Amino acid sequence: MRPNRKTATGARTKRVVRHKIQVLILGEGGTIQMGPKKMRGGQIRYAPPKSAAQFRANLMEALLPFRDIAEFTFRPVSTADSINKQPEDWINMIHRVNQAYLEGFDLVIITHGTDTLAFSALALCLGTQGLEPRQHYLPFPCVFTGSQNPVGVPGGDGIRNIQNAVRTGLEAYRCGVADVLVVFDAAVLPGHYTMKVSERRFTAFDCPGRPAVGWIDAKGPHLDTSRLRLRHDVVQHDMTAAAKFDTSGILDIVANPGFNPRLLRSVIRTPELRTLILTSHGEGNICHLGKRSLVPLIREARERGVLVLITSPYDAAEISGTTYQAAEIAREAGAIHSGRLNMVGTWTLPAWLQANFPKATAEQLAEKLVILAG
């Protein structure tokens, strides 16, 4: 039986003493939650679950080793490919996590497709914090996981990842962690800085430029709690107060060799554009010579009040804009370099800032982005 919490900010009902940790498995899609389906001719293929019962059946066998210490509740939300995730889905996910807390769950495991798992993890981090630094409202651990294979595939990573996610979540609960984690293979990664690095390898996620927050070996999960938010850090507040995202005014362009900046002239003159992201092929370097120089474009965008953010697809520890002349010129033109943010952060963080600070200028958004990027 799950004891309800009255509200996120008000008095709580007295918790019922129980022996099992209450775990919600929230199905946000992905390969990991697929189950076998027998086709004509006897072939077996894997397909998304069509019901809550099937979702439970696809995962429950893998979770039987935990039945003495945890009680599982299964709630499938989506079976669509995760590439279809939208900011509205992030907001709904945050509200479901909040509802799980109010219902008395101790831990949430979120199964998710790998394509956009990192975006959802960061969105949950951002959407459950306050508008000022060090305001954290998430009161319990939330663990994302996915897989390259469904749980039922022999030798695949599905069963290992769902089991490791639960093991890590239970350890996080025991340690008083109140943060977002990503568990994939033997890695425990911070929800704020995770990104997908492989489409095929079982080690498909990493946090380039940042340390992992734990690992899993033969003795089980090990967490570095000094790098995680703990329950005593949490401020009692409405967890969904900042669950807002607006991507409508963001444009992300890859600055490939030969890119014609004139194609963007009309775009930067539209009033809807608030953030222009330029993905460079170096440590913040952009073309600054000849007729295809991006410098005039950056200057015009800044004059029109557009935040210009330069990032990189590589595993640089920091995109500072100070190492090479090509990056320094971009900064002098008014661009902001992404620092230690990866490509997931340079999209999701501006979306959160724009929605929560709709009247902020580009300079104010840049200041907040630099602080939150850490």
Secondary structure, 3 states (H helix, E strand, C coil): CCCCCCCCCCCCCCCCCCCCEEEEEEECCCHHHCEEEECCCCCEEEECCCCHHHHHHHHHHHHHHHCCCEEEEEEECCCCCHHHCCHHHHHHHHHHHHHHHHCCCCEEEEECCCCCHHHHHHHHHHHCECCCCCCECCCCCEEEECCCCCCCCCCCCHHHHHHHHHHHHHHHHHCCECCEEEEECCEEEECCCCEECCCCCCCCEECCCCCCCEEEECCEEEECHHHCCEHHHECCCCCCCCCCCCCCCEEEEECCCCCCHHHHHHHHCCCCCCEEEEECCCCCCCCCCCCCCCHHHHHHHHHCCCEEEEECCCCCCCECCCCCHHHHHHHHCCCEECECCCHHHHHHHHHHHHHHCCCCCHHHHHHHHHHHHC
